[in-house]
């Protein structure tokens, strides 16, 4: 019986679990979701609109995150597991298509789709495991929490306006906070760090990195599409495009020049790879939110480079890059136990750009935030290389 249960699990043979093509194919749904969210944010910069988009982003991330944990334990090369991933993809496409009108006419469809993904996937995992596997108790707790949050999702889908936002906010908290307390429940107990120790750390880090490159890539594609749809290619429009592209390159550099490799090594060496993987997931939801905000800001800069700036637009143009720098800083803090000085400098520059934004236009403000990210990227890159060179000299 144990062999039947274990046949669906990844083999823990000491080799790092690789990310499969099935998982990369699955991620394409979330590329579409990121685009939907950035467009939604661009068209509604009110406080309510931003909060709604934030709640929807948490839902998108949680759906991806929980599936990531499943494919960390279960082998997507096994046909039943692969079919489960494809099922989540199909329902995920419906969910992503509902995002622009999730707080309107498609709220119930969005909620039902999301709950079907979360609860349906967990029930399938329990079937794979059977009743006696060591992971079963953990997934039972997860399933119950997803059912609890599912009630709030459906209730929100049936409600309207602020009531929907409140219900869905509670649902997000149920799913986002419950892992911090080990999915504790009466009678079912709680999960402990030992329940997550078997997680493959390198795989979790690589999955997060894949989502970052996916989100950055999608923002570049959207930027190119915005330029393509622009009727008149005058000098400000072309300059705006180049500035936005440079900003995307700087964002890639900040994360991938050193952080991604260091993150993979840190989690692979960790005594608690599951706990560190969970922390990575908590941090990346902030980091990728910054990418979504920056992508929405880039669209506005290309479409209206000479437009004056109001408070909502200024918050988007400066807040997106600032949020990205904060997320990257927290990610590197998890790896090195300190937040790099370059990131503190970047946040200080954002504070200086804020007052200036109201006296200039979108293009100039976008240029300043791109320069801020370039400073962070260059500062850290030079600092890391100097440190590596100094360590090499000492070793000699």
C-alpha positions in Angstrom: 0.0 0.0 0.0 2.8 2.4 0.8 4.4 1.7 -2.6 1.1 2.7 -4.3 1.0 5.9 -2.3 4.7 6.8 -3.0 4.6 6.2 -6.7 3.0 9.7 -7.2 5.8 11.4 -5.1 9.0 12.8 -6.3 12.0 10.6 -5.5 14.2 12.1 -2.8 17.5 10.6 -3.9 19.8 13.4 -2.9 19.7 15.1 -6.4 18.0 18.5 -6.7 14.4 18.1 -8.1 14.2 19.7 -11.5 11.4 22.0 -12.7 9.5 20.1 -15.3 8.0 21.2 -18.6 4.6 20.5 -17.1 5.2 23.2 -14.5 6.5 25.7 -17.0 3.5 25.1 -19.2 1.3 25.6 -16.1 3.0 29.0 -15.4 1.7 30.3 -18.7 -1.8 30.8 -17.2 -0.3 33.0 -14.6 1.5 35.1 -17.2 -2.0 35.9 -18.6 -3.2 36.6 -15.0 -0.3 39.1 -14.4 -1.3 40.9 -17.6 -4.9 41.1 -16.6 -4.0 42.5 -13.2 -1.6 45.2 -14.6 -4.3 46.3 -17.1 -6.9 46.4 -14.4 -4.7 48.5 -12.1 -3.9 50.9 -14.9 -7.6 51.6 -15.5 -8.5 52.1 -11.9 -6.1 53.9 -9.7 -8.6 54.8 -7.0 -7.9 53.6 -3.5 -10.7 51.0 -3.8 -9.4 49.9 -7.2 -5.9 49.4 -5.9 -7.2 47.4 -2.9 -9.3 45.3 -5.1 -6.4 44.5 -7.4 -4.3 43.7 -4.4 -6.8 41.2 -3.2 -7.1 39.6 -6.6 -3.3 39.4 -6.8 -3.1 37.6 -3.5 -5.7 35.1 -4.9 -3.7 34.6 -8.1 -0.4 34.1 -6.1 -2.0 31.7 -3.6 -3.4 29.5 -6.3 0.0 29.3 -7.9 1.8 28.9 -4.6 -0.3 26.0 -3.3 0.1 24.2 -6.6 3.9 24.9 -6.4 4.0 23.0 -3.1 2.1 20.1 -4.6 4.5 19.7 -7.5 7.3 20.0 -5.0 6.2 16.8 -3.4 4.4 15.1 -6.3 6.0 14.2 -9.6 4.3 16.0 -12.5 5.8 13.3 -14.8 3.3 10.9 -13.4 0.1 10.9 -15.6 -2.4 11.4 -12.7 -0.4 14.3 -11.3 0.1 15.8 -14.7 -3.7 15.6 -15.4 -4.3 17.4 -12.1 -2.0 20.2 -13.1 -3.8 20.5 -16.5 -7.1 20.6 -14.6 -5.9 23.4 -12.5 -4.7 25.2 -15.7 -8.1 24.9 -17.4 -10.0 26.3 -14.4 -7.2 28.9 -13.9 -7.7 30.2 -17.4 -11.4 30.8 -16.5 -10.4 32.5 -13.2 -7.8 34.8 -15.0 -10.4 35.7 -17.7 -12.7 36.9 -14.9 -10.1 39.2 -13.2 -11.1 42.5 -15.0 -14.8 42.1 -13.9 -14.2 40.1 -10.7 -15.7 42.9 -8.6 -18.5 43.3 -11.1 -20.6 40.8 -13.1 -18.2 37.9 -13.0 -17.5 37.8 -9.2 -19.3 34.5 -8.6 -17.7 32.8 -11.5 -14.3 34.0 -10.3 -15.0 32.8 -6.8 -16.3 29.4 -7.9 -13.3 28.9 -10.2 -10.8 29.8 -7.5 -12.4 27.6 -4.9 -12.5 24.7 -7.4 -8.8 25.0 -8.0 -7.8 25.2 -4.3 -10.2 22.6 -2.8 -10.2 20.3 -5.8 -6.5 20.1 -6.0 -6.2 19.3 -2.3 -8.8 16.7 -2.4 -7.0 15.0 -5.3 -3.8 15.1 -3.3 -5.6 13.3 -0.4 -6.7 10.6 -2.8 -3.1 10.2 -4.1 -1.8 9.9 -0.5 -4.4 7.6 1.0 -5.2 7.6 4.8 -2.0 6.4 6.3 0.8 8.4 4.6 2.9 10.8 6.8 1.8 13.8 4.6 -1.9 13.0 4.9 -2.5 14.8 8.2 -0.8 17.9 6.9 -2.9 18.0 3.7 -6.1 17.3 5.7 -5.5 20.5 7.6 -4.7 22.4 4.4 -7.9 21.2 2.8 -10.0 22.2 5.8 -8.5 25.7 5.8 -9.2 26.0 2.0 -12.8 25.0 2.6 -13.1 27.6 5.3 -11.7 30.3 3.0 -13.8 28.9 0.1 -17.0 29.8 2.1 -15.8 33.4 2.2 -14.9 33.4 -1.4 -18.3 32.1 -2.4 -20.0 34.5 0.0 -18.1 37.4 -1.6 -19.1 36.2 -5.0 -22.8 36.4 -4.0 -22.3 39.8 -2.4 -21.7 43.2 -4.0 -19.5 46.3 -3.5 -17.7 46.6 -0.2 -19.2 43.4 1.2 -17.5 41.5 -1.6 -14.2 43.1 -0.8 -14.5 42.4 2.9 -15.4 38.7 2.3 -12.6 38.2 -0.1 -10.1 40.0 2.2 -11.0 37.5 5.0 -10.6 34.6 2.5 -7.1 35.8 1.6 -6.2 36.1 5.3 -7.4 32.5 5.9 -5.1 31.1 3.2 -2.1 33.5 3.7 -1.9 33.5 7.5 -2.9 29.9 8.3 0.4 28.4 7.3 2.2 30.7 9.8 0.3 28.8 12.5 0.8 25.4 11.0 -2.8 25.2 9.7 -3.9 24.7 13.3 -7.4 23.3 13.8 -9.4 21.8 16.7 -9.2 18.0 16.7 -6.8 17.9 13.7 -3.9 19.6 15.5 -1.3 21.6 13.7 1.6 21.0 11.3 5.2 21.4 12.5 8.5 22.2 10.8 9.2 18.5 10.5 6.2 18.1 8.2 7.9 20.4 5.7 11.5 19.2 6.1 11.1 16.8 3.2 10.5 19.7 0.8 13.0 20.2 -2.0 14.4 23.6 -1.4 16.2 24.1 -4.7 13.0 23.4 -6.5 11.0 25.9 -4.5 13.7 28.6 -5.2 13.7 27.9 -8.9 9.9 28.0 -9.1 9.9 31.4 -7.5 12.6 32.6 -9.9 10.7 31.3 -12.8 7.6 33.3 -11.8 9.8 36.4 -11.5 11.2 36.0 -15.0 7.7 35.2 -16.3 6.3 38.4 -14.7 9.2 40.5 -16.0 8.9 39.0 -19.4 5.2 39.6 -19.5 5.7 43.3 -18.6 8.2 43.6 -21.5 5.7 42.0 -23.9 2.9 44.4 -22.7 5.3 47.4 -23.0 6.0 46.3 -26.6 2.3 45.8 -27.3 1.5 49.3 -26.0 4.1 50.8 -28.3 2.7 48.8 -31.2 -0.8 50.1 -30.5 0.3 53.7 -30.3 -0.7 55.5 -33.5 1.9 58.2 -33.5 5.5 57.3 -32.8 6.9 60.7 -31.9 10.1 61.3 -30.0 8.6 61.3 -26.4 6.8 58.0 -27.1 9.9 56.3 -28.4 12.0 57.7 -25.5 9.3 56.5 -23.0 9.5 53.0 -24.5 13.3 52.9 -24.1 13.1 54.2 -20.6 10.5 51.5 -19.6 12.6 48.8 -21.3 15.7 50.0 -19.4 13.6 49.8 -16.2 12.7 46.2 -16.9 16.4 45.4 -17.5 17.3 47.0 -14.2 14.7 45.1 -12.4 16.0 41.8 -13.9 19.5 42.8 -12.8 18.6 43.6 -9.2 17.0 40.1 -8.8 19.0 37.8 -11.0 22.6 39.1 -11.0 23.3 37.8 -7.5 20.1 37.2 -5.6 18.8 34.2 -7.6 21.9 32.1 -7.4 22.4 33.0 -3.7 18.8 32.1 -3.0 19.1 28.7 -4.6 22.3 27.9 -2.6 20.9 29.2 0.7 17.7 27.1 0.5 19.6 24.0 -0.7 22.0 24.3 2.3 19.2 25.1 4.8 18.3 22.7 7.6 14.7 23.7 7.2 14.2 24.1 3.4 10.5 23.9 3.7 10.3 26.9 6.2 12.7 28.9 4.1 10.7 28.1 1.0 7.6 29.3 2.7 9.4 32.6 3.6 10.4 32.9 -0.1 6.8 32.6 -1.1 5.7 35.3 1.4 8.4 37.7 0.1 7.8 37.0 -3.6 4.2 38.1 -3.3 5.5 41.6 -2.5 8.2 41.5 -5.1 6.0 40.5 -8.0 3.3 43.0 -6.9 6.0 45.6 -7.5 6.4 44.2 -11.1 2.7 44.4 -11.7 2.5 48.0 -10.5 5.6 48.9 -12.5 4.1 47.3 -15.7 0.9 49.4 -15.2 3.0 52.5 -14.8 5.0 51.7 -17.9 1.8 51.6 -20.0 0.8 55.0 -18.7 4.3 56.5 -19.4 4.2 55.2 -23.0 0.6 56.3 -23.7 0.9 59.7 -22.1 4.5 60.7 -21.7 3.9 64.4 -21.4 0.9 64.2 -19.1 1.0 65.9 -15.7 0.9 63.8 -12.6 -1.8 63.5 -9.9 -1.5 61.7 -6.6 -2.7 58.2 -7.8 -0.4 58.2 -10.8 2.6 59.4 -8.7 1.9 56.6 -6.2 1.8 54.0 -9.0 5.0 55.3 -10.8 7.0 55.5 -7.6 5.2 52.8 -5.5 5.7 50.0 -8.0 9.5 50.2 -8.2 9.7 50.9 -4.5 7.7 47.8 -3.7 9.9 45.8 -6.0 13.1 47.1 -4.2 11.5 46.3 -0.8 10.6 42.8 -2.0 14.1 42.1 -3.4 15.6 43.5 -0.2 13.5 41.2 2.0 14.4 38.2 -0.2 18.1 39.0 0.1 17.7 39.5 3.9 16.4 35.9 4.1 19.5 34.8 2.3 22.2 37.0 3.9 20.5 38.1 7.2 20.8 41.8 6.2 19.1 44.1 3.8 21.7 45.5 1.3 22.7 49.1 1.6 22.0 49.6 -2.1 18.3 48.9 -1.5 18.1 51.4 1.3 19.7 53.9 -1.0 17.0 53.1 -3.6 14.2 53.6 -1.2 15.8 57.0 -0.2 15.9 58.0 -3.8 12.2 57.1 -4.2 11.4 59.4 -1.3 13.3 62.2 -3.1 11.5 61.5 -6.4 8.1 61.8 -4.7 7.9 65.6 -4.3 9.5 66.2 -7.7 6.9 64.1 -9.5 4.2 66.7 -9.0 6.2 69.3 -10.8 7.0 67.3 -13.9 5.4 64.8 -16.3 5.0 61.0 -16.6 8.1 60.5 -18.7 10.5 62.4 -16.4 9.2 60.6 -13.4 9.5 57.3 -15.2 13.0 58.2 -16.1 13.9 59.0 -12.5 12.5 55.7 -11.2 14.4 53.8 -13.9 17.6 55.6 -12.9 16.9 54.7 -9.2 16.7 51.0 -10.1 19.8 51.3 -12.3 21.7 52.8 -9.3 20.5 49.9 -7.1 21.5 47.3 -9.7 24.9 48.9 -10.4 25.7 49.5 -6.7 25.0 46.0 -5.6 26.7 44.4 -8.6 29.9 46.3 -8.1 29.8 45.7 -4.3 29.3 42.0 -4.7 32.1 41.7 -7.2 34.5 43.7 -5.0 33.6 41.4 -2.0 34.2 38.3 -4.1 37.5 39.7 -5.4 38.6 40.5 -1.8 37.7 37.0 -0.6 39.7 35.5 -3.5 42.8 37.6 -2.5 42.5 36.5 1.1 42.2 32.9 0.0 45.4 33.2 -2.0 
